[in-house]
Amino acid sequence: MFKELHNIIVLGKIAPASVGQISTSEWNGGYYPAELAIDGDQNTNSGTKGKWDTDLWFKMKFDDFFCFFEVVIIQTQLNMNAYRMQDAKVFVVNTKTGVESLCGVLKVNPVWTIEGQTYRFPCNLKCGDEVKVMVLHKSDNYDKVATIGMREITVFGTGMPWILDFIAS
Ligand SMILES: [Ca+2]
């Protein structure tokens, strides 16, 4: 049932309440926490540790339910190491119901520029309170170890409250 109509309609870029990732790379003396993927700076990046045969994840958690129309990822690596994120999946998750909606799968574009490594995933107004990136590289199927490394991840959507109250109830 609809509870009540609020006055505020959110439309556009939606900031997460928090972000997290399975592990944090300390490669070469650096440190690459999840927050560096949402700091608005394309020159800083998050990074998980590289792993084979492991479901790697990066999550954005929101303080309410939103319906997302696009997730934009700028990948860290501007070289062949971009393939560490080959086949990464982007999901919108409803943590109350456990339903995960796939927005898309990252297929590496072999153009080693920021523009070339910018990936857009249409989420078709799938609704939830979490956006999750996952990648799994089985050692017999991939040349590069899996890592989730992002200069930025940005999500766009809407928080039309009458829809969201309905979904959350
Ligand atoms: Ca950044």
Boltz pocket constraint, residues with backbone or C-beta under 6 A from the ligand:
constraints:
  - pocket:
      binder: B
      contacts: [[A, 35], [A, 36], [A, 37], [A, 38], [A, 39], [A, 40], [A, 41], [A, 42], [A, 43], [A, 44], [A, 45], [A, 46], [A, 150], [A, 151], [A, 152]]
      max_distance: 6.0
